[in-house]
Amino acid sequence: MAMPRPTVAQLAYGSCTVVFSTFALLLLSQTSSGAGIALVAVMALVLGLLVAMTVPQSKSRPAPVLRSLPREPVRATLPSPATVPAREAVRERAVS
């Protein structure tokens, strides 16, 4: 069974969550150590993954509704007999 691909909405929401939560957590925690920054980054990634996975998957798109166009009367004009070129006689070839 193949894994479903993420939708554009999932990628967008997950990415925005990672970026904004990283900034917010770094500002709120006021950490300056390497371990603290790494922990904040991992927490932001986990939160972004959680948000991306909870975005509802789009169902299969319904078939487009076919609307019939209002029918207009066909206005056909026939050429006058004077403008119709004379037909040539059909030549039949013998099949050999």
Secondary structure by P-SEA (a helix, b strand, c coil): cccccccaaaaaaaaaaaaaaaaaaaaaaccccaaaaaaaaaaaaaaaaaaaaaccccccccccbbbbcccccccccccccccccccccbbbbbcc
